[in-house]
C-alpha cells in the first residue's frame, strides 16, 4: 500500500472511531470512601434506566438519550437517594451517594426522620450523626455527641449531660428550651408548649442517629422555631434477628450496659432494649456522700405490616418506653476562691440534694401507601414526666436571716453583709445554722395526634407536596414545699418538714392546634421548598395559692392567653454540577409566650446562604446566617440563677450574624487493606447583640444598651476530629475549643469581664475488633485533665468533667 493510501486509511479509521465514541460516557457511583457501589439504579422519569456493575460503573453508550434538562434519580439499598441532572450525567466521572441513616423502609424513615432519610435533599444546613458515628465516639453525653456539629452552642452543667443546655445559631441555651427537641419526630420535652425546659432529655446511649436542622426546612417542626430542631432517632427494629450488647466501666464508678435484640424479618417485627448507666460522681462532697447518678431506660417496639399482595402497603408500629433516674445533683457551685483551690469540691450544705424522676412514653404510628406517590401517616403519642428535685435553696446563720444560694455564691465574702457571711459559713463550712431545701415537685403530661398526607412525583416541576395537622395538649402540675434542716458539725439533721403544696401550688396548661403545608419544585438544577406553619395556642394558669393545698378553689387566681402565629418560610438549592451546590432560605421563627397576657410572643426572621462541595473521599460546607429577633424572652428559672418562679420577661430586639464551616476528608482505604485515615474540622463564628436599650429584672440582661453582646454565647468555637484504622485496630480523637462566654450582657472586651466555658478538651477512643463481632474498647475523656469553668449558674462556679478513663466491650450478633 502506498504511503498516501496509508494516510487516507488512518484518517478514515479515526473518523469511524470518533463517530462510535460520540455520545459515550462512563459514570462511577461511589460511597464516601470513593469505592464503587454495585447495584445502584439510575432511574429516568418514566421508570427506565441503568444499573451499576460490580465496580459501581455505568457505560452510557448514547448520552443524547439522557435528554435535556431532565432529572434522574440514583437509588440503592443502604444509601440515600440522589437526584442529578442530565447535564451532570453527560460530564461523566464519579458521583457520590451518602450512607442511609436508617435501615428501614422509606415509609417508616419519613415517619421518624426530619430529613426523610435524605439530608442532601434538604435545602438548608442539616447535620446527621449516624449510628456508626455515635458508636465510634462511644458517647452517652449529648454535649459530647454534638461537639463536631457547627452552629451548636453548649453550656455544660453536671458533666454527664443529664439536663443539657443546647442552643442553635445564637438562640440561647437555657435548658434547651428555645429549640424543638424530638424523639422519632415526636416532641419529647416534658411539656413542649407549657414548660419546654429539658429536665428530661432522651439518653443518647440508646440512639441510632441524631439530626440537627437549622434554616427554613424546620418550619415543619414546632413549636419553638427561633433556633432549630434536634431529632433523636431511637434504635429501629432490625430487618432480621439480631442484637447488640455494649458494656463499659471506668473511673469514678462510671458504668454502662446497653442491650437490644429484635427481629423484623416477618410481618410481625419486634424490639426490646435496655440501657443502664451511672456514676459515683467526680465531685467530692464535704463530709462524704454521693454525687453521682443512676439511670435506667427500657424500650419496646412492635410492628405489623400488610401482606405483600395487599391492595395498600401498610405498617403499624407501637413504641413503649420508661425511664427512671436518681441523681445526686445540685444547683450549688463554688465561690471563685474555692474553685481556684479545689474545683471538684462540693459544699456540705448540698449533701441531701437529690433528683428523682420517672418518664413514660407511648406512640402509635400508622403509615399507608395509597399509590400514585401518595402516602398517609397518622400518629398518636403521650408522655408523662414526674420529678422531684429536692435541693438546697437558701441558708441562714445564727441571725436566722435566709440568703439565696445565687447571691450567696455569686461572689466571695468581700462586701457581704453579716447575714451573708454567716450563711456562707453554714453552707460552705458546716457552721451552726440552717439550710432550706425546696422540694421542686412537678408532674408533666403531653399528648397529641397528627395526621400527615404527602405526595411524591417524578420529573421536573412540582415533585412533592406535604400537609400536616396536629392537635396537642400538655400541662405542668407544680406542687412544691420547703423543709428546714439544722446544720450541726457539718451534717444536716433534724428537719422541720413542710407541708406539700405550701411553697407553690398551681397548674399550667396549653391546648394547641398546629399545621403546615409545603411543597418542592425543581427544574434545571433549581429546587425550591416554600411552606407555611400556623400555630394557635390557648395557655392558662390556675394558681390555687399556698393556703389551699386541697385545691378547693377558694383562693383560685386564673390567667389566660391566646396566641396565633403565621410562620412562612422558603428554602432553595441550586446544583452547580456534580460536586458543587448552593443552598439558602429564610423563615419566620416563633417562641410561645405562655399564659401571661402581658408577655408577647417572640418572633424572628432567620436567613442563611451556603455552599456545599461533595467529592469522593471529601466534603465541605460553608454557611453564613443572620437572625433578627424581637420580643426576646427570658424566664425567671432557678436554673439560670433566678427565684424559680418561672415568670417570663420580654427583652428587646436582637441580631445575630455568624458563619459555620465544616470539612471531612478520608483516604478511603479499607482497614483490612491498609492504613485508613480520616480528618474533620468544624468552626463556628457568632456575633449576637441587642439592638435597642432597655432595663430588665432578668439578671443575665439587667441594664442593656444597644450594641451589648448577648450573654452565654461563644464568639469562636471549633472542633477537630482525627481517625485511624488498620486491620482490627482503630483510634478516634476529638478536640474541641470554645472561647469564653460573658455571663452578662455588655460591650467590654472579654479580657475585662468574667467569662465561663473557655476550654480546650481532647477525647480519645481506641478499639480492637476480635472475631465474631466482638470488640474491646478503651476511652479517655478530657485526656489532658483540663480544668475549666463550665458555668456560673444556677449558683456559683461549676467545673467540667475531669479526665475519665473507661474500658469496655461490645458484641453484635
VENSUL-V589847 format. One record per residue. PHI is phi in degrees with one decimal (* if undefined). PSI is psi in degrees with one decimal (none if undefined). D_LAST is the distance of its C-alpha to the last C-alpha in Angstrom with 2 decimals. Layout:
PHI;PSI;D_LAST
PHI;PSI;D_LAST
This chain:
*;134.5;72.21
-75.5;154.8;74.15
-54.6;-40.3;72.49
-66.3;-31.0;73.08
-70.3;-36.1;71.34
-63.4;-42.8;68.35
-63.6;-42.3;68.05
-63.4;-39.6;68.33
-63.8;-40.9;65.62
-63.4;-42.8;63.22
-63.0;-44.3;63.85
-62.9;-41.3;63.25
-62.5;-41.1;60.00
-63.6;-39.5;58.78
-65.5;-40.6;59.71
-63.7;-44.7;57.85
-62.6;-42.3;54.67
-63.4;-39.9;54.92
-63.3;-41.8;55.42
-68.0;-30.7;52.33
-84.3;-21.6;50.25
-61.3;130.6;51.48
89.8;-6.8;48.79
-86.2;144.0;45.89
-157.0;143.9;42.99
-111.9;132.0;39.48
-106.5;145.2;36.57
-126.2;110.6;33.46
-94.1;120.2;30.54
-127.8;165.1;28.24
-94.6;-169.7;25.41
-65.7;-19.7;25.93
-92.7;1.9;25.80
82.9;10.1;28.47
-90.7;141.2;26.40
-63.8;144.9;27.36
-111.1;113.0;25.28
-75.8;152.9;25.71
78.9;16.6;26.22
-80.9;129.9;27.79
-93.9;129.7;30.44
-103.0;108.7;33.79
-112.6;132.2;35.35
-86.2;179.5;38.99
-65.2;-30.5;40.62
-93.8;7.8;41.40
94.3;-5.6;37.89
-89.0;168.6;38.61
168.0;-151.0;37.20
-137.3;165.5;35.33
-133.2;136.7;31.84
-68.5;151.8;30.77
-84.4;-168.4;30.41
-62.8;-21.8;27.73
-97.3;4.1;29.12
80.1;23.9;29.16
-112.9;150.3;32.94
-131.3;127.6;35.44
-100.4;113.2;39.07
-92.0;107.7;41.42
-74.2;-23.6;44.54
-142.7;98.1;46.65
-70.2;-17.0;45.87
-65.0;-24.0;48.78
-71.3;-12.2;46.70
-72.3;-16.7;44.46
85.3;-177.7;47.34
-121.7;125.8;48.84
56.6;42.7;47.25
-109.0;141.7;44.45
-100.1;129.6;40.92
-112.5;156.3;37.99
-115.3;134.3;34.32
-101.5;125.2;31.36
-138.7;136.2;28.21
-156.2;139.1;24.78
-59.8;131.2;21.39
93.0;-3.4;19.33
-132.3;156.3;22.66
-81.4;147.8;25.45
-63.8;150.5;28.68
-138.5;133.8;31.63
-99.5;133.6;35.28
-133.2;148.8;37.68
-83.6;159.8;41.39
-64.0;-32.7;43.14
-65.4;-36.9;45.04
-66.5;-39.2;41.85
-65.8;-35.6;40.66
-68.0;-20.4;44.03
-75.6;-20.5;43.63
70.8;-165.5;40.67
88.7;-160.0;38.37
-96.4;137.8;34.86
-124.8;135.9;33.35
-103.9;137.6;30.19
-109.1;146.2;27.52
-94.7;141.2;25.38
-64.8;139.0;21.62
-68.7;142.3;20.92
-72.4;-37.2;20.03
-126.1;136.4;18.26
-91.2;72.5;16.39
-138.6;158.1;18.68
-57.8;147.3;21.80
-58.5;-32.6;24.80
-60.0;-42.9;26.46
-77.3;-32.0;23.86
-59.5;-45.1;23.60
-66.1;-26.3;27.36
-73.5;-36.5;27.22
-104.9;-12.2;25.08
-109.2;140.5;25.96
-74.1;-26.7;29.40
-95.9;-2.9;29.29
66.9;19.7;28.08
76.7;7.6;25.31
-128.7;71.7;28.17
-61.2;-30.6;29.25
-72.7;-15.7;31.45
-92.0;1.5;33.36
-93.5;122.9;34.41
-78.9;83.3;37.91
169.0;176.6;37.51
-79.6;110.8;35.76
-130.3;134.0;32.09
-124.1;131.1;29.23
-120.8;123.3;25.57
-99.9;115.1;22.92
-80.7;170.7;19.53
-60.1;-37.3;16.12
-62.0;-43.3;15.94
-64.4;-44.2;19.36
-65.0;-38.4;18.72
-70.1;-36.4;15.73
-66.3;-35.1;17.92
-75.4;-27.9;20.71
66.0;31.4;18.73
-99.8;141.9;21.32
-115.9;7.8;21.79
-105.1;116.7;25.46
-62.0;-31.7;26.60
-60.5;-44.9;29.54
-73.8;-33.7;27.54
-63.3;-32.0;25.15
-96.1;7.2;28.33
-65.0;-26.2;30.22
-98.9;11.5;29.94
-96.8;120.4;30.99
-68.9;150.8;34.74
79.7;10.1;37.04
-108.6;130.2;35.13
-115.1;131.4;37.22
-128.0;134.2;35.83
-120.4;110.7;37.75
-70.2;158.8;35.85
-136.8;-59.9;36.84
-105.7;-7.0;34.78
87.4;-12.1;32.58
-111.6;-8.0;29.32
74.0;23.9;29.63
-67.9;-41.3;29.97
-130.4;84.4;32.91
-74.7;155.7;32.93
-119.5;100.8;36.03
-124.0;133.3;35.18
-128.3;159.1;37.70
-127.7;125.3;37.71
52.9;48.5;40.66
75.9;16.7;43.02
-70.9;-18.5;42.45
99.3;143.1;42.49
-114.8;0.5;39.56
-55.8;108.1;40.83
53.8;26.0;37.93
54.9;27.0;36.43
-83.7;-6.5;39.02
-107.8;11.3;40.34
-128.0;165.3;37.23
-92.7;124.1;35.15
-110.9;126.1;31.78
-131.1;155.4;29.41
-125.0;119.5;25.94
56.0;37.2;24.73
80.4;5.5;28.35
-112.8;133.9;29.92
-55.9;131.2;32.29
-121.9;-1.8;30.70
-61.0;155.1;33.60
-51.1;-45.6;35.18
-146.8;91.5;38.10
-54.8;-32.9;37.93
-94.5;-41.7;41.65
-84.0;-44.4;43.23
-148.6;80.3;41.31
-79.1;-4.6;38.58
-55.9;134.7;38.31
-83.1;64.7;34.70
-71.7;-18.4;34.93
-120.4;135.5;31.52
-140.8;133.6;28.97
-56.7;144.9;25.32
-73.3;120.5;22.81
-64.5;-27.9;21.50
-61.1;-18.9;18.46
-108.3;14.1;16.92
-94.0;148.6;18.12
-99.4;-9.9;16.61
-179.4;160.5;19.98
-135.2;131.0;23.64
-112.4;132.0;26.70
-119.1;116.5;30.10
-116.0;134.7;33.04
-136.0;152.8;36.65
98.9;-169.4;39.63
-66.3;-21.1;40.96
-68.3;-10.9;37.63
-87.6;1.6;37.05
-62.9;-16.9;39.89
-79.9;-4.2;37.46
-130.3;101.3;35.97
-119.6;-171.9;38.42
-87.9;-22.2;40.34
-86.9;104.8;40.36
-121.6;16.7;40.69
-72.5;-25.8;42.87
-114.2;-54.2;40.03
162.8;-165.1;36.87
-137.8;143.2;33.63
-121.7;122.7;30.18
-114.9;123.0;27.39
-101.3;123.7;24.07
-100.8;119.0;21.34
-77.0;168.5;18.87
-58.3;124.0;15.17
-82.8;162.2;15.42
-66.4;124.8;14.21
-70.3;162.4;11.53
-72.8;-24.7;12.99
-143.4;178.8;10.76
-64.8;116.9;8.54
-163.7;171.1;5.39
-169.7;-176.1;5.35
-155.3;142.3;6.12
-124.8;129.9;8.58
-134.0;116.7;11.58
-125.1;149.2;14.64
-156.2;142.3;18.05
-142.1;156.4;21.58
-175.8;-158.9;24.85
-59.7;157.4;28.54
59.2;25.0;30.46
68.9;21.9;28.01
-70.7;134.6;25.46
-152.2;154.7;22.06
-155.8;139.4;19.02
-137.8;119.3;15.96
-123.9;125.5;13.77
-134.5;133.4;11.22
-148.9;146.6;10.34
-148.3;144.9;8.88
-166.9;174.2;10.70
-152.7;122.8;11.80
-121.6;22.6;14.61
-73.6;-26.8;15.19
-100.4;-170.9;18.39
-71.1;-24.4;21.47
-105.1;118.2;20.22
-112.6;155.3;17.17
-151.0;160.2;15.94
-154.0;136.3;14.13
-126.4;143.2;14.60
-148.5;143.8;14.45
-142.7;138.9;16.21
-134.0;118.1;17.46
-112.2;122.4;19.90
-136.0;154.8;21.90
-179.5;174.3;25.27
-162.6;153.1;27.85
-80.7;-9.9;31.17
93.6;148.9;32.76
-102.5;-2.4;34.48
-93.4;151.3;37.98
-110.3;116.7;40.45
-85.0;129.6;42.44
-57.4;127.7;46.08
84.0;0.0;46.61
86.6;156.4;42.90
141.9;170.0;40.33
-86.5;144.7;36.90
-134.3;13.0;36.10
-103.1;-155.0;32.33
-152.6;164.9;30.10
-141.9;132.5;27.36
-141.6;133.7;25.37
-125.8;122.3;22.93
-108.9;132.0;21.31
-125.3;136.3;20.13
-145.7;142.8;19.21
-140.7;144.7;18.72
-133.9;145.4;18.99
-138.5;129.0;20.22
-131.3;137.8;21.12
-118.9;141.5;23.48
-131.8;150.9;24.48
-71.6;164.7;27.56
-67.4;156.2;27.89
-64.2;-28.9;28.04
-94.5;11.6;31.77
-67.8;152.7;32.62
-63.3;-41.4;35.50
-120.6;134.2;33.63
-76.4;121.2;29.95
-131.3;151.3;28.94
-141.1;139.4;26.02
-129.8;123.0;26.24
-128.3;130.4;23.78
-108.1;134.1;24.28
-128.0;127.7;22.96
-128.2;136.1;23.81
-145.5;154.7;23.45
-147.9;138.6;25.15
-132.4;135.0;25.65
-124.7;135.8;27.73
-136.7;139.3;29.20
-135.0;113.3;31.71
-131.6;133.8;32.95
-90.6;62.8;36.05
-104.7;157.3;37.06
-137.3;161.1;40.62
-90.9;-5.6;42.76
-88.1;125.3;44.91
-102.8;-143.2;44.76
-126.7;158.2;47.32
-70.5;161.4;50.75
-61.3;-38.9;51.05
-66.7;-43.4;52.75
-68.3;-35.8;50.16
-62.7;-39.6;47.28
-64.3;-29.6;48.93
-90.9;-49.2;49.14
-138.6;83.4;45.97
-65.3;-21.2;43.57
-102.8;19.0;40.93
-78.4;150.4;43.49
-129.2;135.6;43.54
-72.3;151.7;46.86
-61.2;-28.4;47.68
-67.1;-12.3;48.63
-102.7;12.9;45.00
-61.0;-36.6;43.80
-94.6;11.9;43.36
-69.2;131.3;41.61
-154.8;130.9;38.53
-104.8;124.4;36.46
-119.4;126.3;34.98
-145.7;147.3;33.15
-137.7;136.1;31.16
-129.3;138.7;29.85
-131.7;142.9;28.85
-141.8;151.4;28.06
-148.3;139.5;27.84
-147.4;148.7;27.89
-130.9;122.9;28.24
-121.1;129.0;27.96
-122.3;128.1;29.46
-124.8;129.8;29.52
-131.0;125.8;31.81
-88.5;117.5;32.58
-90.9;-6.7;36.29
93.9;161.1;36.77
57.4;30.4;38.86
87.8;-0.2;36.63
-90.2;139.9;37.02
-140.2;136.0;34.26
-120.9;122.9;34.82
-121.8;130.5;32.52
-127.6;137.6;33.33
-138.6;142.4;31.82
-128.6;142.4;32.86
-148.4;157.2;31.70
-154.2;140.8;32.77
-136.1;153.2;32.12
-140.6;135.7;33.82
-134.1;119.3;34.01
-114.0;131.7;36.05
-149.6;148.0;36.87
-136.6;104.2;39.56
-95.8;102.4;39.93
-91.9;108.7;42.52
-148.8;154.8;43.92
-59.4;137.0;47.16
-121.4;-40.3;49.44
-148.4;164.8;52.86
-140.3;154.5;54.76
-142.3;141.9;58.41
-89.3;-156.3;60.71
-66.3;-19.2;63.83
-72.1;-21.4;65.44
82.7;2.3;62.94
-85.4;115.5;62.38
-78.8;140.3;58.70
-124.4;132.4;57.23
-68.8;150.5;53.97
-64.0;-34.9;51.21
-61.8;-38.0;51.17
-84.3;-27.4;54.81
-67.9;-38.6;54.55
-106.8;6.7;51.88
-66.9;-37.9;52.89
-137.6;172.7;55.26
-75.9;-178.8;56.52
-69.1;-10.2;59.52
-61.2;128.3;62.13
82.2;2.1;64.08
-73.0;149.8;62.59
-75.9;170.2;64.87
-60.1;-39.2;65.47
-64.4;-40.5;63.14
-67.3;-43.6;60.32
-63.1;-43.7;60.87
-63.5;-42.0;60.97
-64.9;-38.1;57.82
-64.7;-40.7;55.95
-63.2;-34.7;57.06
-68.4;-54.0;55.73
-70.8;-39.4;52.30
-88.2;-44.5;51.76
-102.0;-5.8;53.79
78.4;21.2;53.74
-68.3;163.2;57.51
-61.6;133.4;59.08
167.6;-149.2;58.61
-143.2;150.9;56.24
-128.1;130.8;52.97
-95.6;126.7;52.21
-110.7;134.0;48.66
-105.2;132.1;47.79
-89.0;96.9;45.35
-81.5;74.3;43.90
-92.4;115.4;42.80
-142.8;149.5;41.63
-126.4;133.7;39.74
-122.4;139.9;38.47
-133.2;148.7;37.58
-146.8;140.3;36.75
-155.0;154.0;36.38
-174.7;174.6;36.96
-143.9;144.7;36.47
-137.8;138.9;36.27
-122.9;137.3;36.94
-137.7;131.5;36.40
-120.9;130.2;37.70
-135.8;152.6;36.96
-132.1;133.2;38.13
-123.1;123.5;36.80
-113.6;-173.4;39.11
-125.7;168.7;39.51
83.7;-167.5;42.22
-90.9;172.9;44.43
86.0;-146.1;45.99
-71.8;120.6;44.19
-107.2;-19.4;40.49
-159.4;140.3;39.16
-127.4;147.3;40.56
-150.5;134.1;38.88
-139.3;146.2;40.41
-144.9;148.0;39.21
-134.1;129.3;40.86
-129.9;133.7;39.51
-111.2;138.3;41.24
-147.2;145.5;40.15
-143.3;141.6;41.52
-147.5;164.7;40.66
-155.8;162.5;42.54
-132.4;123.9;42.77
-103.0;112.8;44.52
-107.7;111.4;45.95
-135.4;86.6;47.32
-116.2;161.4;47.92
-153.0;170.7;50.12
-125.8;145.6;51.09
-119.3;146.5;51.53
-112.0;120.1;53.86
-109.8;142.1;52.92
-85.3;136.9;55.36
-96.8;114.7;54.53
-130.0;115.9;55.92
53.0;41.7;55.41
79.9;7.1;52.27
-121.8;142.5;50.69
-90.3;118.2;50.47
-137.1;172.9;52.09
46.3;65.4;54.19
-72.3;143.0;52.85
-98.8;99.3;55.18
-77.8;136.2;52.78
-85.7;176.2;53.37
-96.7;126.4;53.29
-53.8;131.3;50.23
92.7;-6.1;51.30
-82.5;-7.0;54.26
-105.1;-38.5;52.91
-155.0;134.8;51.44
-148.6;84.6;51.40
-153.6;160.7;50.53
-123.5;132.2;48.28
-121.5;138.9;47.47
-145.3;159.6;46.03
-137.9;143.6;45.56
-124.3;129.1;45.55
-138.2;143.6;44.57
-121.7;126.7;44.53
-136.8;147.0;42.96
-155.1;161.8;42.48
-149.4;156.0;42.12
-135.1;144.0;42.74
-157.6;159.0;41.90
-141.8;169.6;41.90
-129.1;123.6;41.08
-119.8;132.5;43.81
-141.0;137.2;43.36
-166.7;138.1;45.81
53.0;41.9;46.67
84.6;-6.5;43.81
-97.1;141.0;44.59
-131.6;133.8;42.39
-126.5;135.8;43.73
-125.6;89.8;42.03
-85.5;153.2;44.76
-169.7;170.3;44.10
-148.6;141.0;45.44
-116.6;142.4;44.11
-126.1;132.6;46.32
-124.2;133.2;46.02
-130.4;118.4;48.31
-128.1;131.8;47.90
-112.9;119.5;49.88
-121.9;141.2;49.42
-145.1;147.7;51.27
-120.6;129.8;51.71
-113.9;101.3;53.16
-98.8;110.8;54.39
-83.0;-13.2;55.68
84.2;155.4;57.00
-76.1;-10.6;56.49
-90.8;-21.0;59.31
-106.2;69.2;57.91
-72.6;-15.9;54.71
-83.4;-7.5;55.03
57.2;51.9;54.93
-79.2;-18.2;58.08
92.4;8.0;58.85
-66.3;-28.2;62.13
-122.2;25.1;61.36
-65.3;130.5;58.92
-121.1;123.3;58.90
-115.4;149.5;57.15
-145.0;148.1;56.47
-142.7;146.7;54.96
-144.2;135.9;54.11
-116.2;134.0;53.29
-131.7;136.8;51.72
-128.7;139.1;51.26
-140.4;138.7;49.78
-114.7;119.9;49.67
-127.7;88.4;47.10
-82.3;163.0;47.29
-166.5;155.1;45.29
-148.1;137.8;44.89
-123.8;156.6;42.60
-140.6;158.5;43.07
-146.9;137.2;41.41
-126.2;118.2;43.19
-79.3;119.3;41.56
-99.0;14.6;43.75
141.3;-174.3;42.12
-69.9;-15.9;38.73
-118.7;-26.3;37.98
-109.0;144.0;40.14
-148.7;154.3;40.30
-120.7;143.1;42.28
-144.1;164.8;41.46
-179.0;-176.1;43.11
171.4;171.9;44.16
-145.7;141.0;46.09
-152.5;160.2;45.44
-98.6;122.1;47.05
-92.2;163.9;45.09
-152.3;143.4;45.67
-137.6;119.8;45.28
-61.0;148.7;46.53
-91.0;-9.3;49.48
87.9;-159.7;48.85
-92.7;-6.4;51.56
-86.0;122.8;54.49
-65.2;-25.8;56.96
-75.0;-14.2;58.22
-93.8;131.9;54.89
-94.6;147.3;54.34
-64.5;147.5;51.01
-88.4;130.9;49.76
-123.2;156.6;49.73
-154.5;156.1;48.91
-114.8;123.8;48.95
-117.1;137.2;46.14
-128.6;151.4;46.27
-152.8;150.9;44.05
-149.0;136.6;44.33
-153.0;169.9;42.02
-124.5;141.8;41.10
-127.3;132.4;37.73
-120.9;125.9;37.22
-133.0;115.7;34.19
-131.1;159.2;33.86
-56.6;129.0;31.19
76.5;1.7;29.92
-157.3;149.6;32.05
-154.7;155.4;32.89
-154.7;147.3;35.42
-140.9;136.6;36.78
-131.2;129.4;40.02
-133.0;134.8;41.15
-107.9;137.6;44.39
-136.4;153.4;44.67
-138.2;140.6;47.46
-134.9;124.4;47.52
-124.5;109.2;50.78
-115.8;157.8;50.73
-138.6;156.2;53.38
60.4;42.8;53.59
-51.2;133.9;50.92
-103.4;140.8;49.51
-136.7;148.3;49.01
-121.9;145.6;48.33
-84.2;72.6;49.75
-94.7;146.4;46.47
-62.4;-30.6;46.34
-66.6;-18.8;43.27
-105.2;14.2;45.64
90.8;9.3;48.31
-90.6;-163.4;50.29
-81.0;-18.2;51.54
90.4;7.2;48.55
-68.4;-26.4;50.76
84.4;5.1;48.57
-61.2;138.0;51.63
-99.2;134.6;50.98
-112.7;146.5;53.32
-98.4;131.4;54.20
-101.8;-153.7;54.75
-96.7;-150.7;56.19
-96.8;151.3;55.00
-134.6;159.5;52.49
-142.0;139.8;51.45
-130.4;127.6;48.42
-118.1;148.4;48.08
-166.2;170.5;45.19
-133.6;134.3;43.27
-118.0;137.0;39.52
-138.8;142.7;38.25
-149.3;140.1;34.87
-146.4;144.1;33.89
-134.9;134.7;30.76
-136.0;141.2;30.98
-142.7;153.1;28.66
-83.2;-8.3;29.56
73.5;7.6;26.66
-76.0;137.2;25.85
-70.7;133.7;22.42
-56.0;-32.2;21.35
-75.5;-10.2;20.92
-108.6;-17.2;24.49
176.7;-166.8;26.31
-82.3;123.3;26.76
-101.6;133.5;25.43
-125.5;143.0;27.46
-134.5;144.7;27.34
-143.7;132.1;30.18
-141.9;144.4;30.80
-136.0;137.0;33.81
-130.8;148.3;34.73
-148.3;141.3;38.14
-135.0;127.5;39.91
-113.0;133.1;43.65
-140.3;134.6;45.09
-129.7;107.9;48.65
-118.1;132.6;49.18
-144.7;153.4;52.65
-76.4;144.1;54.81
-109.6;4.7;57.43
-145.4;168.3;59.97
-101.2;141.9;61.49
-164.7;168.1;61.11
-117.3;133.0;61.01
-132.5;147.0;58.09
-78.4;-9.9;57.47
-74.1;119.5;53.82
-59.3;-38.5;53.69
-67.3;-19.4;51.44
-98.9;-60.5;54.01
64.0;-137.0;57.39
-81.5;115.7;60.26
-112.5;133.8;58.89
-110.5;146.9;60.83
-55.5;131.5;60.11
98.3;-8.1;58.04
-64.2;138.9;56.23
-75.1;144.9;52.64
-68.7;140.7;49.94
-77.6;161.7;48.54
51.9;44.9;44.95
-138.6;110.8;44.28
-72.4;133.5;43.43
-76.5;-41.2;45.49
-126.4;133.9;43.29
-155.4;149.9;39.59
-161.6;170.3;37.07
-149.1;148.7;33.86
-126.2;133.5;32.74
-123.6;132.4;29.19
-125.4;140.1;28.48
-137.9;141.3;25.36
-138.1;141.2;25.00
-147.3;141.0;22.29
-152.5;120.1;22.72
57.5;-122.0;20.34
-89.3;-0.4;17.62
-107.1;148.5;19.81
-153.0;149.1;20.56
-136.2;132.2;23.08
-123.8;134.4;23.88
-126.6;140.1;27.21
-134.9;126.2;28.75
-121.1;129.1;32.42
-125.7;144.5;34.20
-132.5;132.0;37.92
-131.2;129.8;39.81
-73.3;151.1;43.57
-60.1;148.6;45.20
-112.8;135.5;45.91
-69.9;147.8;49.23
-95.6;-10.0;49.15
-136.6;149.0;52.25
-61.4;142.0;53.58
176.6;177.1;56.10
-120.2;-5.0;57.35
-66.0;149.5;57.84
-57.7;151.1;55.84
-59.5;-29.1;52.64
-67.3;-15.3;54.33
-107.7;1.6;56.88
-127.5;165.4;54.68
-76.9;132.0;52.02
-129.9;158.9;48.48
-133.2;164.0;44.93
85.1;-5.9;41.53
-66.1;111.1;42.80
-154.7;152.9;39.82
-134.7;111.5;38.03
-126.2;133.0;34.54
-115.7;129.8;32.11
-119.4;144.8;28.38
-131.8;143.3;26.19
-137.6;126.4;22.47
-118.0;143.1;21.35
-141.6;141.6;17.90
-127.6;118.0;16.88
-93.2;122.1;13.65
-98.6;-158.7;13.13
-80.0;158.1;11.36
57.5;40.3;7.84
73.6;15.8;6.68
-101.6;133.3;8.82
-139.0;148.1;11.90
-108.4;148.7;15.16
-141.4;141.9;17.40
-131.8;127.6;21.11
-129.5;144.3;22.95
-130.4;121.5;26.68
-101.4;136.4;28.26
55.4;62.7;31.97
-55.4;-40.0;32.18
-83.1;1.6;35.98
56.7;43.7;36.36
-66.0;134.6;38.45
-104.2;124.2;40.50
-149.4;156.9;41.35
-84.1;110.2;42.62
-75.3;-36.2;39.88
-161.4;156.8;42.26
-114.3;15.1;45.71
-137.5;153.3;45.00
-70.9;-39.1;44.98
-148.6;113.7;47.29
85.4;176.3;47.62
-87.9;139.0;45.53
-124.7;137.1;41.80
-90.0;157.9;39.73
-79.0;171.1;36.46
-67.1;133.3;33.64
-75.6;-177.9;34.58
-57.3;128.8;32.49
-135.4;123.3;29.25
-110.9;129.9;26.83
-131.8;154.9;23.34
-134.1;151.2;20.57
-168.7;-166.3;16.96
-144.2;163.3;13.36
-146.9;145.0;10.05
-134.4;122.2;6.52
-106.2;136.2;3.79
-141.6;none;0.00
